[in-house]
Amino acid sequence: MTYPTAAARRGSRTESVMQDMRDRIASRSLAAGARLPSVRACAQMHGVSVSTVVDAYDRLVAEGVIEARRGSGFYVSDRLVPLSLNDAGDRRSHVSDPVWVARQALESGEAMHKPGCGWLPADWMPDQDIRRALRAMARQPLAPLTAYGTPQGLPALRQLLCRRIGERGISAGPEQLLLTESGTQAVDLLCRYLLEPGDTVLVDDPCYFSFHAMLRAHRASVVSVPYTPNGPDLAAFEQCLSRHRPRLYITNSGLQNPTGAALSFEVAHRLLQLAQQHEMWIIEDDVLADFEWRPAPRLAALDGLQRVIHTGSFSKTLSASVRCGYIAAGVKEVAGLVDLKLATAFESGHFSAEMLLQLLRSGAYRRHMEGLRKRLAEAMTHTIRQLGELGIVPWAEPRGGMFLWCRLPQGISASDLARRALASGVMLAPGGSFSQAADADSYLRFNVSQSLAPDIYSVLAREITAGGG
Amino acid sequence: MTYPTAAARRGSRTESVMQDMRDRIASRSLAAGARLPSVRACAQMHGVSVSTVVDAYDRLVAEGVIEARRGSGFYVSDRLVPLSLNDAGDRRSHVSDPVWVARQALESGEAMHKPGCGWLPADWMPDQDIRRALRAMARQPLAPLTAYGTPQGLPALRQLLCRRIGERGISAGPEQLLLTESGTQAVDLLCRYLLEPGDTVLVDDPCYFSFHAMLRAHRASVVSVPYTPNGPDLAAFEQCLSRHRPRLYITNSGLQNPTGAALSFEVAHRLLQLAQQHEMWIIEDDVLADFEWRPAPRLAALDGLQRVIHTGSFSKTLSASVRCGYIAAGVKEVAGLVDLKLATAFESGHFSAEMLLQLLRSGAYRRHMEGLRKRLAEAMTHTIRQLGELGIVPWAEPRGGMFLWCRLPQGISASDLARRALASGVMLAPGGSFSQAADADSYLRFNVSQSLAPDIYSVLAREITAGGG
């Protein structure tokens, strides 16, 4: 990935200040009626001159976004109606909006091909096993199930999860585990626990698009660090630590989303040293762990859950409906997280936990995953070959899983292509949803399990020819 | 309820400023290392003199909670480890902590009597019906269920919910409904959508204790308005609006928790006028609606979902494990909420939604609720009689539901009683968890469905005699 040149960055400082303020207003980190930072503070914050800020504020006043009040500064224009995360006009046109991919994938009908979506096809899921678990649950008295669970979640399941994460080298007792509704809820709860509005958070570039949307909801300031095939670029990482003093870094160590890359031991070790020096927390979100053939190094394993908090779920492997995620952390952190969970979600689904326990105990899950890994490996080979014929090449060949991060032929815009393909019944995931890099729009993320239909490649071939010039 | 006298309030302004700062630090609305408001700003905010604030800050410095930095103000003492919601020592001793009741109720074993807990006994739940629904689900192909749902949630269920809330006079189309994981998650999502850190929120006094814990997590400043048997005290309500300019009011209209009281039409109408004048949002959390014999007036019905957002769930009536809550709001708000849900929870459980749909469609839920209302009415009569013999009297007789808000005999402290009863195997819910009023500790909330065991009354009798003096 290449990043904007220094010259390009200098190009429009006024615009960048304006955009930052617009973003803060859109994300409601500056609410209607709120006072903007003083011109001097803003200049300092952006490292620009006072006159640049005055210019930016004046132009925002002209746009009606903010208003000047005599003698007291600038304020966000008042309005009662709350702003949504993306408030402007037609949501469907925002191809690079982080939420766009999720929305398309969820809202598109059955007829749509979805190589851009983030999960497996429904018929890859263990329908029979889940039905068997349902029947087993229906046979026994449900009373313990229909009551509220303990705040940390089903003890037997926590015990079992400890053994599972133990296989990735992470040692934790059941008292260090907390069950949540989902992997997403796990990360969200941790963000609430760890972050103050305005805190800086590091993410990988490219990264799972939902991290951006979620961190925006937490009013965090997000800084992206380029990801290499062995983990984050350590030089850039260190620079970001010194410069932005982030409170938190969120990453996937096993099979990174969207690249499918994994951390090397060397990078893991050095990264933890840096995190310690700078007193930074790390969330290692491991939802794709079970797709690995052999476990990659885990930050949580090296760190012993001191400053790394490990999360996971079964939504990707089992069913989006079996709502059960988990957090593994230090005992002290778990206590605080339980309180926060009680305050904001009250409990997680005991029902899903029980079903999951059945599937894990019976061996059904293990057998399902063995089949899935093989099937994905075949789909991966197929997809790489098909895309190769169109000049679409993997950034790196993944060690497993469903995601393939690919570079388009020269001159093709991923967002243009996505917009045109959508009209032909193919939903793609353009790079701009995952990456802030200057060349993000040259990339697409493919889900190999959703990329088997020949139609997909004929649409791609046609639209690449049409759009390429 | 009586409130602290003006004299008592004036008594310790320094302590009140200190407590406010401690609360902000505990809730992390002021993070480690954050700068405190300037002495002048703080004085203005609290309506006290500058010297009072200087005194308060000096004492907090002496306590090690904050530190002074030369020439630049006061800062929260730096520490890496994040603060939990209640960070101090042994969590179990905090009888008046809002989370205490929830924690006790969830963590206490089967042997404990729980008149203080917030839900029905497991054996009051429709075990057979749920098992039948599970079997029905196990018979059909699950593919559509195991996939991710549409972001707003199962359309057929939304349609059915529209009819149900229509019976309370609220007219909304399915496009105005959004499904969530639970009622709690519904309110939490709305708080995220509507609130900025530091915003003021009105709640009833007494109110559902989780609102306090949740609003703390949102870094909102909470102002309580006394609740009367017909709704909030309007004079106090209006005063709060003028004085604190709250952004939001959260209430239960149907059967208020913990009092079981309901809104009158007159109060509802005037309250909405006030909300409009002051451009305030209202969340009407209606989780107890199905316990009513006849629907009480609903703010959302009168307002037409303009500035009132209505929420509900089935956790209290059906099963805490059937995770399905809902939000009814204006179309514009729903669009924004969907984005926020995608960003922070991704989806809600399609599985639970499907099970709920089965139970609602088959009539099983209706029959279950008819039985439940009768059984609760009997338990209510029984509990009132038994408590009466101990001199514990209802604040008002509820129109239905499970909660009874009761005043203890003169001189008995609810938190003391709760602590002692817990040691004898009875978990109570002391008034301080629900109320900020000066006499809060004279009240207990009883759940009549959990108050049938004779042991409960012998423990209460013994402890009241022992503690009363």
Interface residues (C-beta under 8 A of the other chain):
Chain A: R28 A31 A34 L80 V81 P82 L83 S84 L85 N86 D87 R91 P98 V99 A102 R103 A105 L106 E107 W119 A122 D123 M125 D127 I130 R131 R132 L134 R135 M137 A138 R139 P141 L142 A143 P144 L145 T146 A147 Y148 G149 T150 P151 E181 S182 T184 Q185 D188 R192 Y193 L194 E196 P197 D199 S210 A213 M214 R216 A217 R219 E279 S315 L318 S319 A320 S321 V322 R323 K332 E333 A335 G336 L337 V338 D339 L340 L342 A343 T344 A345 F346 E347 S348 G349 H350 F351 S352
Chain B: R28 A31 A34 L80 V81 P82 L83 S84 L85 N86 D87 R91 P98 V99 A102 R103 A105 L106 E107 W119 A122 D123 M125 D127 I130 R131 R132 L134 R135 M137 A138 R139 P141 L142 A143 P144 L145 T146 A147 Y148 G149 T150 P151 E181 S182 T184 Q185 D188 R192 Y193 L194 E196 P197 D199 S210 A213 M214 R216 A217 R219 E279 S315 L318 S319 A320 S321 V322 R323 K332 E333 A335 G336 L337 V338 D339 L340 L342 A343 T344 A345 F346 E347 S348 G349 H350 F351 S352
